[in-house]
Amino acid sequence: MAEQSKRERIILFGVIPVLSAIIGSIATVIFTRAAGSGKVDDAVVEILRNQSYSAADKAKLLTLANADSDHFWSLLSSMMTFVTVAGMILAWALADWIRKR
Protein backbone atom coordinates (compact mmCIF):
# COMPACT_ATOMS: atom_id res chain seq x y z
CA MET A 1 0.00 0.00 0.00
CA ALA A 2 1.42 3.33 -1.08
CA GLU A 3 1.86 6.18 1.36
CA GLN A 4 -0.28 9.24 0.68
CA SER A 5 1.61 12.25 -0.53
CA LYS A 6 1.55 15.50 1.40
CA ARG A 7 -0.64 17.06 -1.29
CA GLU A 8 -3.21 14.26 -1.06
CA ARG A 9 -3.35 14.54 2.75
CA ILE A 10 -3.84 18.31 2.54
CA ILE A 11 -6.69 17.86 0.06
CA LEU A 12 -8.39 15.02 1.95
CA PHE A 13 -8.00 16.34 5.48
CA GLY A 14 -7.93 20.11 4.91
CA VAL A 15 -9.53 21.36 1.73
CA ILE A 16 -12.48 18.97 1.47
CA PRO A 17 -13.75 19.46 5.07
CA VAL A 18 -13.43 23.25 4.85
CA LEU A 19 -15.23 23.38 1.49
CA SER A 20 -17.93 21.07 2.84
CA ALA A 21 -18.54 23.34 5.83
CA ILE A 22 -18.69 26.47 3.66
CA ILE A 23 -21.01 24.90 1.08
CA GLY A 24 -23.21 23.49 3.84
CA SER A 25 -23.61 26.85 5.55
CA ILE A 26 -24.38 28.61 2.26
CA ALA A 27 -26.92 25.92 1.34
CA THR A 28 -28.56 26.25 4.75
CA VAL A 29 -29.03 30.00 4.29
CA ILE A 30 -30.37 29.58 0.75
CA PHE A 31 -32.82 26.83 1.71
CA THR A 32 -33.97 28.69 4.82
CA ARG A 33 -34.74 31.78 2.76
CA ALA A 34 -36.38 29.71 0.02
CA ALA A 35 -38.66 28.10 2.60
CA GLY A 36 -39.70 31.49 3.85
CA SER A 37 -39.02 30.56 7.45
CA GLY A 38 -38.43 34.22 8.28
CA LYS A 39 -42.03 34.93 7.32
CA VAL A 40 -43.20 31.96 9.36
CA ASP A 41 -41.20 33.17 12.36
CA ASP A 42 -42.76 36.63 12.10
CA ALA A 43 -46.24 35.09 11.88
CA VAL A 44 -45.59 32.90 14.93
CA VAL A 45 -44.39 35.88 16.98
CA GLU A 46 -47.44 37.89 15.96
CA ILE A 47 -49.81 35.03 16.85
CA LEU A 48 -48.19 34.60 20.26
CA ARG A 49 -48.22 38.34 21.01
CA ASN A 50 -51.88 38.84 20.18
CA GLN A 51 -53.80 38.58 23.45
CA SER A 52 -57.24 38.48 21.81
CA TYR A 53 -56.79 34.87 20.64
CA SER A 54 -57.70 31.98 22.92
CA ALA A 55 -55.28 29.10 23.45
CA ALA A 56 -57.24 26.91 21.02
CA ASP A 57 -57.20 29.66 18.37
CA LYS A 58 -53.45 30.12 18.83
CA ALA A 59 -52.87 26.39 18.43
CA LYS A 60 -54.87 26.32 15.19
CA LEU A 61 -53.12 29.41 13.82
CA LEU A 62 -49.67 28.03 14.69
CA THR A 63 -50.54 24.79 12.90
CA LEU A 64 -51.60 26.75 9.82
CA ALA A 65 -48.49 28.95 9.93
CA ASN A 66 -46.19 25.91 10.01
CA ALA A 67 -48.15 23.77 7.53
CA ASP A 68 -46.76 25.48 4.44
CA SER A 69 -43.12 24.99 5.42
CA ASP A 70 -43.53 21.32 6.44
CA HIS A 71 -43.83 20.14 2.83
CA PHE A 72 -40.69 21.99 1.83
CA TRP A 73 -38.66 20.55 4.71
CA SER A 74 -39.80 16.99 4.04
CA LEU A 75 -38.81 17.38 0.39
CA LEU A 76 -35.48 18.86 1.44
CA SER A 77 -34.91 15.99 3.87
CA SER A 78 -35.52 13.42 1.13
CA MET A 79 -33.18 15.23 -1.25
CA MET A 80 -30.46 15.53 1.38
CA THR A 81 -30.72 11.82 2.17
CA PHE A 82 -30.15 11.01 -1.49
CA VAL A 83 -27.26 13.48 -1.78
CA THR A 84 -25.66 12.13 1.40
CA VAL A 85 -25.78 8.53 0.19
CA ALA A 86 -24.40 9.52 -3.23
CA GLY A 87 -21.67 11.62 -1.57
CA MET A 88 -20.65 8.76 0.69
CA ILE A 89 -20.37 6.43 -2.30
CA LEU A 90 -18.24 8.97 -4.16
CA ALA A 91 -16.05 9.59 -1.10
CA TRP A 92 -15.54 5.86 -0.68
CA ALA A 93 -14.58 5.50 -4.35
CA LEU A 94 -12.21 8.49 -4.13
CA ALA A 95 -10.54 7.13 -1.00
CA ASP A 96 -10.13 3.72 -2.62
CA TRP A 97 -8.66 5.33 -5.76
CA ILE A 98 -6.18 7.36 -3.70
CA ARG A 99 -5.23 4.31 -1.62
CA LYS A 100 -4.42 2.35 -4.77
CA ARG A 101 -2.18 5.07 -6.18
C-alpha positions in Angstrom: 0.0 0.0 0.0 1.4 3.3 -1.1 1.9 6.2 1.4 -0.3 9.2 0.7 1.6 12.3 -0.5 1.6 15.5 1.4 -0.6 17.1 -1.3 -3.2 14.3 -1.1 -3.3 14.5 2.8 -3.8 18.3 2.5 -6.7 17.9 0.1 -8.4 15.0 1.9 -8.0 16.3 5.5 -7.9 20.1 4.9 -9.5 21.4 1.7 -12.5 19.0 1.5 -13.8 19.5 5.1 -13.4 23.2 4.8 -15.2 23.4 1.5 -17.9 21.1 2.8 -18.5 23.3 5.8 -18.7 26.5 3.7 -21.0 24.9 1.1 -23.2 23.5 3.8 -23.6 26.9 5.5 -24.4 28.6 2.3 -26.9 25.9 1.3 -28.6 26.3 4.8 -29.0 30.0 4.3 -30.4 29.6 0.8 -32.8 26.8 1.7 -34.0 28.7 4.8 -34.7 31.8 2.8 -36.4 29.7 0.0 -38.7 28.1 2.6 -39.7 31.5 3.8 -39.0 30.6 7.4 -38.4 34.2 8.3 -42.0 34.9 7.3 -43.2 32.0 9.4 -41.2 33.2 12.4 -42.8 36.6 12.1 -46.2 35.1 11.9 -45.6 32.9 14.9 -44.4 35.9 17.0 -47.4 37.9 16.0 -49.8 35.0 16.9 -48.2 34.6 20.3 -48.2 38.3 21.0 -51.9 38.8 20.2 -53.8 38.6 23.5 -57.2 38.5 21.8 -56.8 34.9 20.6 -57.7 32.0 22.9 -55.3 29.1 23.5 -57.2 26.9 21.0 -57.2 29.7 18.4 -53.5 30.1 18.8 -52.9 26.4 18.4 -54.9 26.3 15.2 -53.1 29.4 13.8 -49.7 28.0 14.7 -50.5 24.8 12.9 -51.6 26.8 9.8 -48.5 28.9 9.9 -46.2 25.9 10.0 -48.1 23.8 7.5 -46.8 25.5 4.4 -43.1 25.0 5.4 -43.5 21.3 6.4 -43.8 20.1 2.8 -40.7 22.0 1.8 -38.7 20.5 4.7 -39.8 17.0 4.0 -38.8 17.4 0.4 -35.5 18.9 1.4 -34.9 16.0 3.9 -35.5 13.4 1.1 -33.2 15.2 -1.3 -30.5 15.5 1.4 -30.7 11.8 2.2 -30.2 11.0 -1.5 -27.3 13.5 -1.8 -25.7 12.1 1.4 -25.8 8.5 0.2 -24.4 9.5 -3.2 -21.7 11.6 -1.6 -20.7 8.8 0.7 -20.4 6.4 -2.3 -18.2 9.0 -4.2 -16.1 9.6 -1.1 -15.5 5.9 -0.7 -14.6 5.5 -4.3 -12.2 8.5 -4.1 -10.5 7.1 -1.0 -10.1 3.7 -2.6 -8.7 5.3 -5.8 -6.2 7.4 -3.7 -5.2 4.3 -1.6 -4.4 2.3 -4.8 -2.2 5.1 -6.2 
